[in-house]
Amino acid sequence: MNILGLNAYHGDASACIVKDGKVISACEEERLNRIKHCAGFPSLAIQSCLKESNLTIDDIDFISISRNPKANLSKKIFFTIKKGAGLSHLIKSRIKNAARIISLKDEIKNALNLSSPPRAKIENVEHHLAHMASAFYPSPFDQAAILSIDGFGDFVSTKWGVGNQEDIQVLGQVEFPHSMGVLYTAITQYLGFPHYGDEYKVMGLASYGKPLYMEQFKDIVKIDEKKGFELNLDYFIHHTEGVEMNWEKGYPELSTCFSSKLVEIFGPSRKPKEETTDHHRNIASSLQKTFEEVYFHILNMLYEKTQTKNLCLAGGCALNGVANGQIHEKTPFENIYIQPAAADSGTSIGSALYVEHAILKNKRKNQMKHAYLGPAFSSEQIKKTLEENNLTYKEFDNDSMLEKTAQSLSEGKIIGWFQDEMEFGPRALGNRSLIADPRKKEMKDILNSRIKRREGFRPFAPSILEENINDYFEHNHLVPFMTQVYKVKKEKREQIPAVTHIDGTGRLQTVNKETNPKYWNLINTFKELTGVPVLLNTSFNENEPIVCTPQDAINCFQRADMDCLAIDHFWVEKS
């Protein structure tokens, strides 16, 4: 059984292949067309996944998409009648979007230049069911509580329930116009970060402030014992004027979400590239604290309904690593699985697995222990690309490459590390990474200014051997997908200052020897040289999507101020 899963006509468009219940390939469109958070139809991603899976479109039995225009239809119609006059421009775009989803076979026919539409059967999966499926089915749990929380999808912002073997039972949901994702986006825009996906910047900024505006935020969003939460809609315009997402140029452009009432209580909004002040940092801190209070309320409510110690999370808000790092302390849940592509890109996987298990009733067979599901390139391809770019390189065996890389890191070099299959999801997990020595305090500022060209408050992640997590962090729960933030032990903070945030935390990645032996061996070689089982890890890019191909890596290496490129077993240095 072969299923092609899609997330289309929304930010982070993606495709995946599920073969006999196992996810064997997955890719975001942005990695291939180089348009960050690319929306629209994932034509290139479909082609890539088919190629990596050694399949053709004729081999596909089902095509799933994580949108269902019929979901919550009566509620959509009622709301449209009630607010229709002010939302006419958005209604037209939604109708156009729904028509594209309905004519999915024709879209694939055109994208793949086929003579006729594919034979596969189409299945539309409601957006949040796809999120829930993406978290539960790849998890190690037979039974678990499930929460999907993001902006909006199919008229819903939040959905929770319980998974049991192949069954997912929905227990509750929060519908349009109430959304914690919209709240976080609105404040992110107010704070001068206008681009789609900028919320993680505000999460980083929050650590520099104090939650001095909690009373104001209590008026903006209220916890509801039964519903979960409710926004004070006076602070928003998405329900009256609508929030338009334009993806005609590929990049999802989001219009303003907040109303003038937000300006009344906080003052003028920050303009992009203006200096951040204590006022901005304190608003960010108050937002994060408010999000956490609502988040933990929903999770505790979910625990009371399910009485299971296992929790699965997905949705864009489930990438809030600061909140995720406190779940063990603030809720009774003991075992947590977070989909590595928790945002909308992961719904391609979720929709396909929902078809596999919930619709076709096939037994679950595989856990998703890693996210290395993207394209890989042979040594011959990489060597050819290096030579086409007239680059001088040295070729090493595996052990020599590890020793050379570890030694160069200890000397303060910044290295582009490009190996094996590309990661799926927003995090670089050791195959498309920029790596550096975490012991050098100045390394954070060097990377932010020289290469990443981004705000100085943005932190970098520690990749640590999972065997050594107890030595460096106050929690010993494994974090393979960089989705949780934990406190670094006080006695270790001076040893790894480049990856220790201002509040003493780190958004860590625990590296497993079986799932990524090459990256594990590199960190272990660095440990043998320096005594420290940690590397600084950030995504291999420069204000662009994470690199995918050898040519992408070479372009970034030549453009950015990094020192070395370790690509497969080839070594390149800046002259």
ZILIN-V24367 format. One line per field, one symbol per residue. phi: phi as a letter, one per 40 degrees, with the letter a starting at -180 (. if undefined). psi: psi as a letter, one per 20 degrees, with the letter a starting at -180 (. if undefined). burial: # if it has 9 or more other C-alpha atoms within 8 Angstrom, else .. Layout:
phi = ???
psi = ???
burial = ???
//
This chain:
phi = .bbcbbbbfadgdaaabbbfgbcbaaaccdcbcgbcfdbgbcdccccccccccfbbcccccbbbbcabdccfccccccccccbddcbdccdcccccccccccccccccdcccfccacccdccbcbddcccdcccccccccccbacbbbaacaafgbbaababbafccbbcbiabbdbcacccdccccdcdcgbccdgcdccccccdccbbccbcccccccbbcbcbchaacccccbbccbcgbcbbbccgccbbccbccccccccbgdcccdgcccbddcccccccccccdcccdccccccccccbfbccbbbagdcccccccccbdccbbccbbbbbdcbcccdccccccccccdbcccgcccbbcccabcbccbbcdccccccdcccfccbbbbcdcccccccccccccgcbbcbbafcccbhcbcbhbbbcbaccccdcccccccccbcfacccccbcccbdccbcccbbcbbccbcbgbbbbccddcbcccbccbbcccgbaccbcbbcccacccdcccccccccbgbcbbcbbccaafacdcbcdcdccdcdccccccabbbfbbbbbcc
psi = pppoqqoqkrqlqrqrppolipoiqqqqhhhhikopkpabpmghhggghgghilrrhiiphqpqplqnhipkghhggghgghjggijhhhgghhggghhgghlhhhghghhjlqhrqqiqpppppqghhggghhgghirjphqqqppppbeqpljqhppqbppodippppirqprpjpphghghgghgghjkniqpjihhghghhhiiaqmikhgghhhhpppphgifrpqoihjrihigiqopookhjgpopprphqrihhhhhiaqqpqpiqqprhgghhggghggggggggghggghghghhhkqipppqrqhiijnhgghijhhhiriphppppphmhahhiiggghghgggghgikqqphqqnirkmjaqqprhggggghghhjkppqqpqrgghggggggghghjjqppooopbqqqprippkjhmqpqroiiohihghgghghghlrqiiprqqppqphijhhhhqiqjpqmhjljqpqppphiihhhlhijorhjjrpnroppphhhmhghghghhghghhijokqqpprqnrnlrqqqgrhhgggggghhrlrgqonockpppqp.
burial = .##################.#.##########..######.############.#..#.#########.......#..##..##..#..##.....##.##..##.###.......##.#.##################...######################.#.#....####.#####.###########...##.###########.##..##.####....#####..#####..##..##..#####..###..##.....##.........#############.#######.##..#.#####################..###..#######################...#.#......#####.#....##.###.....#..#....###.######.########.#####.###############.##.########....#########.###.###....###########..##..######..##########..##.#########.....##########..####.#.###.##..#.###########...
//
